[in-house]
Amino acid sequence: MLNIDEIKQLIKLIDESSINEFTYENEGSKVELKKHVGGSVQMVQQVPAAPAPAPAVQAAVQEKQAPVQEEPVKEAAKDNGNLHQITSPMVGTFYASSSPDADPYVTEGSKVTESSVVCIVEAMKLFNEIEAEVKGEIVEVLVENGQLVEYGQPLFLVKAE
């Protein structure tokens, strides 16, 4: 059976490709991944049946995707040519802070360095810290806390120094 990291890699590869359906079978286990029109990937994992003529049980897990929201960019930021987008490296849930009662890692106006943690994207119960990768100032936060994000979706606009 595939482990979680392998399944996560498969979801990412299928999401980035033109493949709409993928099936993997091994030793009586079966994993099916199907891409839907909105870009969401549905995973259907078939669990081996008990030794009898009983049908196999299916457990379906669907990663629900929020539509990519085209939020307006501030006018001052539009005119500035040295803007950098911090994008989501994966499909998951955006969290602005390490816990619900903690302050956000960054807000508009926050200064960041290349290694500054700006948020967390949770995917399949794994919490991934996202770094700025650029030195500058956060101009705009493009997503809301708890929002589902897609691979490559812009999360922040940074005025690079």
C-alpha positions as CSV (number, residue, x, y, z in Angstrom):
1,M,0.0,0.0,0.0
2,L,1.2,3.5,-0.7
3,N,2.2,5.7,2.2
4,I,0.9,9.2,2.8
5,D,3.9,10.9,1.3
6,E,3.6,8.8,-1.9
7,I,-0.2,9.6,-2.2
8,K,0.6,13.3,-1.6
9,Q,3.2,13.3,-4.4
10,L,0.7,11.5,-6.7
11,I,-2.0,14.1,-6.0
12,K,0.5,16.9,-6.7
13,L,1.7,15.3,-10.0
14,I,-1.9,14.6,-11.2
15,D,-2.9,18.1,-10.2
16,E,-0.1,19.6,-12.3
17,S,-0.6,17.3,-15.3
18,S,-3.3,16.8,-17.9
19,I,-4.1,13.3,-16.5
20,N,-7.7,13.2,-15.3
21,E,-7.7,9.7,-13.8
22,F,-5.1,7.4,-12.2
23,T,-5.5,3.9,-10.7
24,Y,-2.9,1.9,-8.7
25,E,-3.5,-1.7,-7.7
26,N,-1.1,-3.8,-5.5
27,E,-1.7,-6.9,-3.5
28,G,-5.5,-6.6,-3.3
29,S,-5.4,-2.8,-2.5
30,K,-6.5,-0.2,-5.0
31,V,-6.1,3.6,-5.1
32,E,-8.0,5.7,-7.6
33,L,-7.4,9.4,-8.1
34,K,-9.8,11.4,-10.3
35,K,-9.4,15.1,-11.2
36,H,-12.7,17.1,-11.4
37,V,-13.4,20.1,-13.5
38,G,-12.6,22.6,-10.8
39,G,-9.1,21.1,-10.3
40,S,-10.0,19.2,-7.2
41,V,-8.7,15.7,-6.9
42,Q,-10.8,12.9,-5.4
43,M,-9.1,9.8,-3.9
44,V,-11.0,6.6,-3.7
45,Q,-9.2,3.9,-1.8
46,Q,-10.5,0.4,-2.0
47,V,-9.9,-1.6,1.1
48,P,-9.5,-5.4,0.6
49,A,-12.7,-7.3,1.4
50,A,-13.1,-10.0,4.0
51,P,-12.4,-13.5,2.6
52,A,-16.0,-14.2,1.4
53,P,-18.1,-13.2,-1.5
54,A,-18.9,-9.9,0.2
55,P,-18.1,-6.8,-1.9
56,A,-15.1,-4.6,-1.1
57,V,-15.6,-1.6,1.0
58,Q,-14.8,1.8,-0.5
59,A,-13.6,4.8,1.5
60,A,-13.7,8.1,-0.3
61,V,-11.7,11.1,0.6
62,Q,-12.2,14.3,-1.3
63,E,-10.1,17.3,-1.0
64,K,-12.5,20.2,-1.5
65,Q,-11.0,23.1,-3.4
66,A,-12.1,26.6,-2.9
67,P,-12.2,28.5,-6.2
68,V,-9.2,30.7,-6.7
69,Q,-10.3,34.1,-5.8
70,E,-9.0,36.9,-7.9
71,E,-8.8,39.6,-5.2
72,P,-8.1,43.1,-6.2
73,V,-4.5,44.2,-5.7
74,K,-3.9,47.6,-4.1
75,E,-3.3,50.4,-6.6
76,A,0.0,51.4,-5.1
77,A,1.2,47.8,-5.4
78,K,0.1,47.5,-9.0
79,D,2.3,50.4,-10.0
80,N,5.3,49.0,-8.3
81,G,7.4,46.7,-10.5
82,N,9.3,45.0,-7.7
83,L,6.4,43.0,-6.3
84,H,6.9,39.3,-5.5
85,Q,4.1,36.8,-5.0
86,I,4.4,34.2,-2.3
87,T,2.5,31.2,-3.6
88,S,1.2,28.0,-2.1
89,P,3.5,25.1,-2.8
90,M,0.7,22.6,-2.4
91,V,-3.0,22.1,-2.1
92,G,-4.2,22.5,1.5
93,T,-5.6,24.8,4.1
94,F,-4.0,28.2,4.8
95,Y,-3.4,29.2,8.4
96,A,-2.0,32.6,9.3
97,S,-0.7,31.5,12.7
98,S,0.6,28.5,14.5
99,S,-2.6,28.1,16.6
100,P,-6.0,29.7,16.7
101,D,-5.2,31.9,19.7
102,A,-1.7,33.0,18.4
103,D,-1.0,36.2,16.5
104,P,-0.5,35.8,12.7
105,Y,3.0,35.3,11.5
106,V,2.7,38.4,9.3
107,T,0.2,41.1,8.5
108,E,0.2,43.9,5.9
109,G,3.2,46.1,6.6
110,S,5.3,43.3,8.2
111,K,9.0,43.2,7.2
112,V,10.2,39.7,6.1
113,T,13.5,38.1,5.2
114,E,14.0,35.1,2.9
115,S,13.7,32.7,5.8
116,S,10.8,34.3,7.6
117,V,7.8,32.0,8.1
118,V,4.7,33.7,6.7
119,C,2.1,31.0,7.2
120,I,1.3,27.3,7.4
121,V,-0.4,25.2,4.7
122,E,-1.9,22.0,6.1
123,A,-2.1,19.1,3.7
124,M,-3.2,15.7,4.8
125,K,-2.7,16.5,8.5
126,L,0.9,17.7,7.8
127,F,1.6,21.3,8.8
128,N,4.0,22.9,6.4
129,E,5.7,26.2,7.3
130,I,5.9,28.5,4.3
131,E,8.8,30.9,4.1
132,A,8.9,34.3,2.3
133,E,11.9,33.4,0.1
134,V,12.3,37.2,-0.5
135,K,13.4,40.2,1.6
136,G,10.8,43.0,1.8
137,E,7.5,44.2,3.2
138,I,4.1,42.4,3.0
139,V,1.9,44.6,0.9
140,E,-1.2,42.4,0.9
141,V,-2.5,39.2,2.4
142,L,-4.5,37.6,-0.5
143,V,-6.2,34.7,1.4
144,E,-8.1,34.4,4.7
145,N,-7.3,32.2,7.6
146,G,-8.7,28.7,7.2
147,Q,-9.3,29.1,3.4
148,L,-8.5,26.2,1.1
149,V,-5.8,27.0,-1.3
150,E,-4.5,25.4,-4.5
151,Y,-1.1,24.7,-5.7
152,G,0.5,27.9,-7.1
153,Q,-2.2,30.1,-5.7
154,P,-0.8,33.5,-4.6
155,L,-1.0,34.0,-0.8
156,F,0.9,37.3,-0.2
157,L,2.2,40.2,-2.2
158,V,5.7,41.4,-1.0
159,K,7.4,44.6,-2.0
160,A,10.9,43.3,-2.5
161,E,13.9,45.3,-1.3
